[in-house]
Structure formats: C-alpha cells, structure tokens
Amino acid sequence: MLSLSKINIRKRGNYYEYRVEIAPVDGKRQWLSKSGYRTKPEAQEAGVQAYNEYLNAGIPFKSCDLSYSDYLDYWLENYCKNNLRYNTIQTYTLLINKYIKPKIGMFKLSTITSVSLNSYLTDVVNEFNHSKSYYKNILKVVKGSFRDACNLYGFLKYNPALTLRLPKVNKYSEDIKHLYTKEEIDIILERFKGNATFICSFLTSCYTGLRTGEVFALTWEDIDLDKGIINIKHSVYDRPKDYKGRWYLGPTKTNSGTRTIYIGNTLKQALINYKNRQDYLKEIFGTQYKYYHLEDDSVDKRIVISNNNEERVNFIFTQDDGTYVGTDITKYPYKIIKNELNINARFYDLRGTYATRLTNNGTLMNEVSELMGHSDSSITRKYYISTTEENKREAINNLDKVNNSEVINKVIAFEV
C-alpha cells in the first residue's frame, strides 16, 4: 500500500495539488499530478486514489462505503440468485443472517482485514456446536463474498479472505443420526399400514438409501421392475413462497448422485403392488385424477398441474387422487412417529441406517459410497479396492434378507 509520505501535496494559489512519482520512462522521472482541490486532505485522498488506479493498470478503483451486511445483501441478489441453485441460496441466506451479519455485518466492507476474519471464524467455531462441514459452509460464504467484492465488483483492491482457513474444530457429536432398529421399522410399518404412499416411500428409502429429495423425485420411468434397477437422475425441492408452483425438479446433489442402483425382491414387490394400486385409483378417479408436467425455470423445472396437451410426468409417490405434495408425504407420519411412537428419528435417517447395515453386513466401503451417491470414497480408494456390478447386486440382496420381516410382507399388499 502507498505510504502517504510519498504523496507530495503543495498549494498553488487557492488550490492544492498532489504529485506522486511513478515508473520512469526512457530513463526520465515521471509524475502523476492534479490540482484544483480546496483542502489538503482532499488532494491527499485523490492522490492515493490516482496511484491505486495506476497500480491497477489504469482501471479506476472505487473504494466501497457499504457495510459488510449491505454488501452481502447485494451479493445475494446480484451474484447468488443468478449463479447458484435455489437450495444453495437458501442455505447461504440462513448462514449469513444467523452467523455472519450479527458478528461482523456492521463493519465497513473496506475496513475488514485478514486478522479480523480469522478472529471472527475462531469465535464462531468456539461459540457454536456444529460439524466441521457446517463451518466449511460458513467459510465458503465468507471467502466467496470477498472474492467477488474484489474480483467481480471492484469494491476492494485486496481480498482479505484470500488465505482464510478454518481453525481447528473440536470433535462434534452429531445429534442428527438415528439408526433404525428392525423393531422400530416394524412398529412404524404396522402403525401406517393404511397409508400406502408413505409406507412405499419409507421402504424405498430404507432399501435404497436415497436422499429424501431423490425419493420423491422418482417417476415410474426411472424404474425398471423387470431388471430390478432404479435410475436416480433428479432431486425435488420446494419453494414455499413461489406462487407459480411450490415444487421443483432439479439435478441430484452432486454429479455422483446421478447413478443406477439395484433393488431387492422385497422393495421390487412393494413397488409392483403399489403401482397396481395406483393404476386402479386412476380408473376410480377418472378425469378427476391429477397429472403433472414440467415447466422450465432457469436450471430447474417447476412441477405444475397438467392439462391434456402437456407431456405428463408420472411421479410415483402421490396422494390417492394423484396430487403431488413432494416431501410433505412424510410430515404428518413423522409427527406421530415422534409423539405417539416415541421414536425420535427423521425420514432422512433411513439413509444412514441403510449405509450402516450394508457396512456391518460386510459390504465394501467403496460399494456403499457408490450406492449412496457419494463423490468421496477416499478410505476405500486408498487401498485400491475395486467394485463390480455383481458385488453391488449381492450387497442389495444381503440387505433384503437382513431387513425382511413378516410385517413388511403383510403391509406391502396395499389392499384397496
């Protein structure tokens, strides 16, 4: 940074002039200078500005007077909404409002330093009890916002977050994990044996480990019941305040989330019976049965009720009259599961239960990773363990045997 002592300020008549030496040309000394300033501080500030522009190859540098809080609002509106997925924007907004603005949002953007950002991150890690991955998301927001303030918008000449690193995070005991026992699964299935859609979606998650959004994005075209495979291509999410349509179909969470998995005989039979039931209900409801199609909305597609002319999307998990309610299928049942059955679990915990049972049953870690749609299987790759289609199918057949029970066989008949 330029020292103020290097700027020569002199008064010429009633005005002040700045002069600052720059690189010589043809061996001759060169100066930046300008007059016409009424006060010495004005001339000095203008000199600093001019020299910064000179150092930046002549590109004007405009010092930012925004607070970090106001800049974050600007960043969300102008960068995030145009470049990131809806769910990511929602996550960023939550982190900004809860963890960033209350701590450092009041400071002027241009006054925040690397030291202050390191201090801020240390305070956040020490104050809250979150996983390392959670803090990494906060770090990502901070680094991304300052990167764009410097490189994209020109609000800052130097990026104070460039070398920012996450401090040591103490071991975090996650309270979100619940491993379902076979007894709990049987109790839940027995309790909701009259709710075919919930039971079939519950078993789909139980036997595949799909993410919640992946389960409720499934269409009948994604499943080959003859071959016993499911092609996971999409994930569903909701925009509660979107008047045009609440539910949206987007890509899977990661590239590795797009995958093909095998299903065992139990889930296969459940899906066959459920489809037969759904086809029968379509006949019963006739023209009152609801169908849906997709409308383009930037990256993702909005799920809307279809007229006769649109190409229909045949979602698997709908209400009896075809109404698509996305992941809301699980809301009411899980209130009962928690308050009546005293099982403190979530639908998403079926995914962890699936992975744990596969691992405990001898499935190789890289096979579990592929089935789960994870991009990181570093533990198994380190030992050069390869996977085969036969191994993955065997893993699913083993899980089918482990999970099978008389209650499951009874409830998947889905009698109307």
C-alpha positions in Angstrom: 0.0 0.0 0.0 1.2 3.5 -0.8 2.6 5.5 2.1 1.0 8.9 2.5 4.5 10.4 2.9 5.2 9.5 -0.8 2.4 11.9 -1.9 3.7 15.4 -2.4 1.0 18.0 -1.6 1.6 21.6 -2.5 -0.6 24.7 -2.6 -0.8 26.6 -5.9 -2.8 29.7 -5.5 -6.1 29.0 -3.7 -6.0 25.2 -4.5 -4.0 22.2 -3.6 -2.2 19.8 -5.9 -1.0 16.2 -5.4 2.2 14.8 -7.0 3.4 11.2 -6.7 6.3 9.6 -8.6 5.7 6.6 -10.8 7.9 4.4 -13.0 10.4 6.3 -15.2 10.0 6.4 -19.0 13.2 6.4 -21.2 15.2 6.9 -18.0 13.3 10.1 -17.1 11.3 10.5 -13.8 7.6 10.6 -14.2 4.8 12.0 -12.0 1.1 11.8 -11.5 -0.3 15.2 -10.6 -3.5 17.1 -10.5 -4.6 20.4 -9.0 -7.9 22.1 -8.1 -8.6 20.7 -4.6 -9.8 23.1 -2.0 -8.3 21.4 1.0 -5.1 19.4 1.6 -6.9 16.2 2.8 -8.9 16.2 -0.5 -5.8 16.4 -2.5 -4.2 13.7 -0.4 -7.1 11.3 -0.8 -7.3 12.0 -4.6 -3.5 11.2 -4.8 -4.0 7.8 -3.1 -6.9 7.0 -5.4 -4.9 8.0 -8.5 -1.9 5.9 -7.5 -4.1 2.9 -6.8 -5.6 3.2 -10.3 -2.1 3.4 -11.7 -1.0 0.2 -9.8 -4.1 -1.4 -11.2 -3.1 -0.7 -14.9 -5.3 2.3 -15.2 -8.6 0.7 -14.1 -10.4 3.0 -11.8 -10.7 1.7 -8.3 -13.7 2.9 -6.3 -13.5 2.5 -2.6 -16.7 0.9 -1.2 -18.6 2.6 1.6 -21.0 -0.3 2.1 -21.2 -2.1 5.3 -20.5 -5.8 5.0 -24.1 -6.5 5.8 -25.4 -4.4 3.0 -22.8 -5.8 0.6 -23.9 -9.4 1.5 -27.5 -8.4 0.5 -26.1 -7.0 -2.8 -24.1 -10.2 -3.3 -27.0 -12.5 -2.7 -29.2 -10.5 -5.1 -26.7 -9.9 -7.9 -24.4 -13.0 -7.8 -26.0 -15.8 -5.9 -29.5 -15.6 -7.4 -28.0 -15.6 -10.9 -25.5 -18.4 -10.5 -26.5 -20.8 -7.7 -29.3 -23.3 -7.1 -32.3 -22.3 -5.0 -31.4 -24.6 -2.1 -27.8 -23.3 -2.0 -29.1 -19.7 -1.9 -31.4 -20.6 1.0 -28.5 -22.2 2.9 -26.3 -19.1 2.2 -29.1 -16.8 3.4 -29.5 -18.7 6.6 -25.8 -18.7 7.4 -25.5 -15.0 6.6 -28.4 -13.9 8.8 -27.6 -16.2 11.7 -23.8 -16.4 11.8 -22.2 -13.6 9.7 -24.3 -10.4 9.9 -24.7 -10.5 13.7 -20.9 -10.8 14.2 -19.2 -8.7 11.5 -22.0 -7.3 9.4 -21.9 -3.9 10.9 -18.3 -3.2 9.9 -17.4 -1.3 6.7 -16.5 -3.7 4.0 -13.3 -1.9 3.1 -12.1 -2.0 6.8 -12.3 -5.7 7.3 -8.9 -7.4 7.4 -7.5 -10.9 7.3 -6.8 -10.7 11.1 -10.4 -9.7 11.8 -11.8 -12.5 9.6 -9.6 -15.1 11.3 -10.7 -13.8 14.7 -14.3 -14.0 13.6 -14.1 -17.6 12.4 -12.4 -18.7 15.6 -15.1 -17.1 17.7 -17.9 -18.8 15.7 -16.2 -22.2 16.0 -15.8 -21.8 19.7 -19.3 -20.4 20.3 -21.5 -22.9 18.4 -21.6 -26.7 18.3 -21.6 -27.7 14.7 -19.9 -30.2 12.5 -16.7 -29.3 10.5 -18.7 -29.4 7.3 -21.1 -26.9 8.7 -18.3 -24.4 9.4 -16.9 -25.1 6.0 -20.1 -23.7 4.5 -19.7 -20.5 6.6 -16.1 -20.2 5.4 -17.3 -20.7 1.8 -19.8 -17.9 2.1 -17.2 -15.5 3.6 -14.5 -16.4 1.0 -16.9 -16.2 -1.9 -18.4 -12.9 -0.9 -15.0 -11.2 -0.5 -13.6 -12.9 -3.7 -16.4 -11.3 -5.7 -16.2 -8.0 -3.9 -12.6 -7.8 -5.1 -12.5 -9.6 -8.4 -16.1 -9.2 -9.7 -17.3 -5.8 -8.4 -14.1 -3.9 -7.7 -15.3 -2.9 -4.3 -11.9 -3.9 -2.8 -8.4 -3.8 -4.1 -7.2 -6.6 -2.0 -9.0 -9.7 -0.8 -8.7 -10.1 3.0 -10.2 -13.6 2.8 -7.7 -15.0 0.2 -5.7 -17.0 2.7 -8.5 -17.6 5.2 -8.6 -21.0 6.7 -10.9 -22.9 9.1 -9.5 -23.1 12.6 -9.4 -26.4 14.4 -12.8 -27.8 15.1 -13.3 -29.9 18.2 -14.9 -33.3 17.8 -18.5 -32.9 17.1 -21.1 -35.3 18.4 -23.9 -35.3 15.8 -27.4 -35.5 17.2 -29.0 -35.9 13.8 -28.1 -39.6 13.5 -30.7 -42.2 14.4 -30.1 -45.8 13.4 -33.5 -47.5 13.0 -33.8 -50.9 14.6 -35.7 -53.7 12.9 -38.2 -53.5 15.7 -38.7 -49.7 15.1 -39.2 -50.3 11.4 -41.8 -52.9 12.0 -43.7 -50.7 14.5 -43.8 -47.8 12.0 -45.0 -50.0 9.2 -47.7 -51.6 11.4 -48.8 -48.1 12.5 -49.2 -46.7 9.0 -50.3 -49.9 7.1 -53.3 -47.9 5.8 -51.1 -45.2 4.2 -49.7 -46.9 1.1 -47.8 -43.9 -0.2 -46.0 -43.3 3.0 -45.1 -47.0 3.5 -43.9 -47.5 0.0 -41.7 -44.3 0.1 -40.5 -45.3 3.6 -39.4 -48.7 2.3 -37.9 -47.2 -0.8 -35.6 -45.1 1.4 -35.0 -48.0 3.7 -33.9 -50.3 0.9 -32.0 -47.8 -1.3 -30.6 -45.1 0.9 -31.8 -42.4 -1.4 -31.8 -38.8 -0.2 -35.3 -37.6 0.7 -35.4 -35.3 -2.4 -34.3 -38.2 -4.6 -37.1 -40.5 -3.3 -39.9 -38.0 -4.1 -38.4 -37.1 -7.5 -38.8 -40.7 -8.7 -41.0 -41.4 -11.7 -42.2 -44.7 -13.0 -39.9 -44.2 -16.0 -36.9 -44.2 -13.6 -37.6 -47.8 -12.5 -37.2 -51.0 -14.4 -39.1 -53.5 -12.4 -38.1 -56.4 -14.6 -34.4 -55.8 -14.2 -34.7 -54.6 -10.6 -32.9 -51.3 -11.0 -33.6 -47.6 -10.3 -32.0 -44.8 -12.2 -31.6 -41.7 -9.9 -31.5 -38.6 -12.1 -33.2 -35.9 -10.1 -34.0 -34.4 -6.8 -37.0 -32.4 -5.7 -37.2 -29.4 -3.5 -39.7 -26.8 -2.6 -40.0 -23.0 -2.8 -42.8 -22.3 -0.3 -43.2 -18.6 -1.4 -43.4 -19.3 -5.1 -46.9 -18.6 -6.2 -46.3 -20.2 -9.6 -45.7 -23.6 -8.1 -44.1 -24.8 -4.9 -42.3 -28.0 -6.1 -39.2 -28.0 -8.4 -37.3 -30.8 -10.0 -33.6 -30.3 -10.3 -30.4 -32.3 -10.7 -29.1 -34.6 -7.9 -27.0 -33.0 -5.2 -23.7 -34.0 -6.8 -22.6 -35.5 -10.1 -22.0 -38.8 -8.4 -25.6 -38.6 -7.2 -26.8 -39.5 -10.7 -26.5 -43.2 -10.5 -28.1 -46.6 -11.1 -28.8 -48.9 -8.1 -30.3 -52.3 -7.7 -33.3 -53.2 -5.7 -34.0 -56.5 -3.9 -37.1 -58.6 -4.1 -38.9 -57.0 -1.1 -38.9 -53.5 -2.5 -39.5 -54.7 -6.0 -42.7 -56.5 -4.9 -43.8 -53.4 -2.9 -43.4 -51.2 -5.9 -45.3 -53.6 -8.2 -48.2 -53.8 -5.7 -48.1 -50.0 -5.2 -48.2 -49.4 -9.0 -51.1 -51.8 -9.4 -52.9 -49.9 -6.6 -52.2 -46.5 -8.2 -53.4 -47.7 -11.7 -56.6 -48.9 -10.1 -57.1 -45.5 -8.4 -56.6 -43.7 -11.7 -59.6 -45.7 -13.0 -61.7 -44.9 -10.0 -60.9 -41.1 -10.1 -61.1 -40.9 -13.9 -60.9 -37.3 -15.1 -60.6 -36.1 -11.5 -57.2 -37.7 -11.2 -54.4 -35.1 -11.2 -51.4 -35.2 -13.6 -48.4 -33.0 -13.8 -45.8 -31.7 -16.2 -42.6 -29.7 -16.0 -42.1 -26.0 -16.9 -38.6 -24.6 -17.5 -37.4 -22.2 -14.8 -33.7 -21.5 -15.4 -31.7 -24.5 -14.2 -34.5 -26.4 -12.6 -38.1 -27.3 -13.7 -41.3 -26.3 -12.0 -43.8 -29.0 -11.3 -47.3 -27.9 -12.3 -50.7 -29.5 -12.8 -51.0 -30.7 -16.4 -53.7 -30.1 -18.9 -54.4 -32.6 -21.7 -51.8 -31.2 -24.1 -48.6 -31.3 -21.9 -46.2 -34.2 -21.6 -47.0 -35.8 -18.3 -44.6 -36.8 -15.6 -45.6 -39.9 -13.8 -44.4 -39.4 -10.2 -44.5 -42.5 -8.1 -45.4 -41.0 -4.7 -48.6 -39.0 -4.8 -51.8 -38.9 -2.9 -54.6 -41.2 -3.9 -56.1 -38.7 -6.3 -52.7 -38.0 -7.9 -52.0 -34.8 -6.0 -48.2 -34.3 -5.8 -47.1 -32.9 -2.4 -43.4 -33.8 -2.6 -41.7 -34.5 0.6 -44.8 -33.4 2.6 -45.8 -37.0 2.4 -43.6 -37.6 5.4 -44.6 -34.6 7.6 -47.7 -35.9 9.4 -46.4 -39.5 9.8 -43.3 -38.3 11.5 -45.2 -36.2 14.0 -46.9 -39.4 15.0 -43.6 -41.4 15.0 -42.1 -38.9 17.4 -45.0 -38.1 19.7 -47.0 -41.3 19.7 -44.4 -44.0 18.9 -41.6 -42.2 20.8 -39.1 -42.8 18.1 -37.0 -39.6 17.7 -36.0 -40.1 14.1 -36.3 -38.5 10.7 -37.1 -39.8 7.3 -33.5 -38.9 6.2 -32.1 -41.1 8.9 -33.2 -44.1 6.9 -30.3 -43.2 4.6 -27.7 -43.6 7.4 -29.4 -46.8 8.6 -29.1 -48.2 5.1 -25.4 -47.4 4.9 -24.6 -48.7 8.4 -26.4 -52.0 7.7 -24.6 -52.5 4.4 -21.2 -51.8 6.1 -22.0 -54.1 9.1 -23.1 -56.8 6.7 -19.6 -56.8 5.1 -20.2 -54.6 2.1 -17.0 -52.8 0.9 -16.9 -49.1 1.6 -16.5 -48.0 -2.0 -19.5 -50.1 -2.9 -21.5 -48.3 -0.2 -20.2 -45.0 -1.4 -21.3 -45.6 -5.0 -24.8 -46.9 -3.9 -25.2 -43.8 -1.7 -24.2 -41.4 -4.5 -21.2 -40.0 -2.6 -18.3 -38.4 -4.5 -15.7 -39.2 -1.8 -14.7 -42.8 -1.1 -11.2 -41.9 -0.2 -10.9 -44.5 2.6 -11.5 -47.4 0.3 -9.8 -45.9 -2.8 -6.7 -45.6 -0.7 -6.5 -49.4 -0.6 -7.3 -49.8 -4.3 -10.5 -51.7 -3.7 -12.5 -52.1 -6.9 -16.2 -52.6 -7.2 -18.2 -54.7 -9.6 -21.8 -54.9 -10.6 -22.1 -58.4 -9.1 -20.8 -57.2 -5.8 -23.3 -54.3 -5.6 -26.2 -56.6 -6.5 -25.1 -59.1 -3.9 -25.0 -56.3 -1.3 -28.6 -55.4 -2.0 -29.7 -59.0 -1.9 -28.0 -59.3 1.5 -29.7 -56.1 2.8 -33.0 -57.6 1.6 -32.5 -60.6 3.8 -31.5 -58.5 6.8 -34.5 -56.2 6.6 -37.2 -58.7 5.7 -39.9 -59.4 8.2 -43.5 -60.8 8.3 -44.8 -57.3 8.9 -43.3 -55.9 5.7 -44.6 -58.8 3.7 -48.1 -58.2 5.1 -48.3 -54.4 4.6 -47.0 -54.2 1.1 -50.0 -55.9 -0.3 -51.6 -52.4 -0.3 -55.1 -53.6 -0.4 -57.7 -51.0 -1.5 
